[in-house]
Amino acid sequence: MNYYSLNHTSPNVTFKEAVVNGLAPDRGLYFPENITPLPKKFIDNIGEYSNEEIAYAAIQQFVGDEIPKDVLQQIIKETINFEFPVVPIEENIGTLELFHGPTMAFKDVGARFMARCLGYFNRNNNEQVTVLVATSGDTGGAVANGFLGVKGVDVVILYPSGKVSDIQEKQLTTLGQNIKALEVDGVFDDCQDMVKTAFLDAEINRTLTSANSINIARWLPQMFYFFFAYKQVYKQHKEVVFSVPSGNFGNICAGIMAQKLGLPIKHFIAATNVNDTVPNFLQSGNYNPKPSKATISNAMDVGNPSNFIRIQELFNNNLEALKGAFSSFSFSDDETRETMKNIYQTSTYIADPHGAVGYLGLKKYGLQNEFGIFLETAHPVKFLDVVEDVLNVTIDIPPQIVSVIDKQKEATKINSYEDLKSFLNA
Ligand SMILES: *Cc1c(COP(=O)(O)O)cnc(C)c1O
């Protein structure tokens, strides 16, 4: 499969080149040249396939023959070796729990898939690659965990100082080995801008790639979730609506890719916190990115969502067509806290702030006879202070988290792009 740049001034590239480059030289995101729907028979009988078979069917055309079948199957097997349950919340609402992986947020799947693809592509190279990644919270931990010890790969993670939770910070600053953390005096968008600038800077003397959802190997495997969820609910014979807590809009964009592959999804809701660039765009038609604001759902504190451009491409840049299949609503921290309480009181389910925003999206959309699924993108323990404070509960710390909580943080503070550049060239 070949990929083109959404800025349309760089040459088309193979899957491997797109993964290794991260971003195209013209700063555009890569996008697949073709999307071929899966056979209807496969979708109609999805319950008869294992998650591994489904994931292989979904991703194979995007990889093409650049990774041999048995290797790709093995990569998938290692990537998704945990559960993706849809847990009932109310009569017509369930939550798809995406936090059963090693760092307890949905980003584990993309990070593990990408690390293994890069490991495969690098298998005979002695050239070191540096994965440069900006995190609003969970990407850092997932990438650190996914790439830890991968031969030929150094990882440099930029995170906004004071704007990620304590556990998130531990997950990305304590692993050592080939993982380095840079603590940026700024917000997430500053981190993301520095990363984008570094990619285009000819004076950086390392081979850089990105492990943000701009990288197709991080972004595309997220399609799997929507298939796995559908497989669990399709026998109810109701139309399915997904509400996705959204920040950089990579996850929901992967959902729309799944729909393009033939998955019968009636509607998508991108639920955001007060970082409302996309909800505003749908209302006004004007796309006005703003600096991100800090919220209790910090992994979605994104003022200029990278992947929205891919969503527009999927709808041929037709705003009316987009609005027919996709809504986006913004919610405040107060509404989020209130909703966490309501969900807990009515169903005893402990939602993290991101999941609560997703739930609010379904409520605002107003389900009729559909089955609504909101994505629970992280385990509540990752936002321990907020969740314990709002719900007045004590959360047991799972073993994945216990293992990092007492480790010593190691991070280098930086204030500017020049600092990043000197760090990379040192
Ligand atoms: C990254 C993240 C999001 C946002 O996902 P995008 O793909 O960037 O829209 C939502 N919730 C949690 C917990 C996350 O870590």
The ligand as an SDF file (V2000), in Angstrom:
LIG
                    3D

 15 15  0  0  0  0  0  0  0  0999 V2000
   -4.8890   10.0050   24.1270 C   0  0  0  0  0  0  0  0  0  0  0  0
   -6.1130    9.9040   24.9430 C   0  0  0  0  0  0  0  0  0  0  0  0
   -7.3510   10.3870   24.4760 C   0  0  0  0  0  0  0  0  0  0  0  0
   -7.4770   11.1170   23.1680 C   0  0  0  0  0  0  0  0  0  0  0  0
   -7.2680   10.2810   22.0560 O   0  0  0  0  0  0  0  0  0  0  0  0
   -7.0040   10.9190   20.6140 P   0  0  0  0  0  0  0  0  0  0  0  0
   -6.7640    9.7770   19.7170 O   0  0  0  0  0  0  0  0  0  0  0  0
   -5.8030   11.8030   20.7680 O   0  0  0  0  0  0  0  0  0  0  0  0
   -8.2190   11.7150   20.2630 O   0  0  0  0  0  0  0  0  0  0  0  0
   -8.4710   10.1870   25.2440 C   0  0  0  0  0  0  0  0  0  0  0  0
   -8.3910    9.5860   26.4490 N   0  0  0  0  0  0  0  0  0  0  0  0
   -7.2290    9.1270   26.9400 C   0  0  0  0  0  0  0  0  0  0  0  0
   -7.2240    8.4970   28.2730 C   0  0  0  0  0  0  0  0  0  0  0  0
   -6.0570    9.2460   26.2040 C   0  0  0  0  0  0  0  0  0  0  0  0
   -4.9170    8.7890   26.7010 O   0  0  0  0  0  0  0  0  0  0  0  0
  1  2  1  0
  2  3  1  0
  2 14  2  0
  3  4  1  0
  3 10  2  0
  4  5  1  0
  5  6  1  0
  6  7  2  0
  6  8  1  0
  6  9  1  0
 10 11  1  0
 11 12  2  0
 12 13  1  0
 12 14  1  0
 14 15  1  0
M  END
$$$$
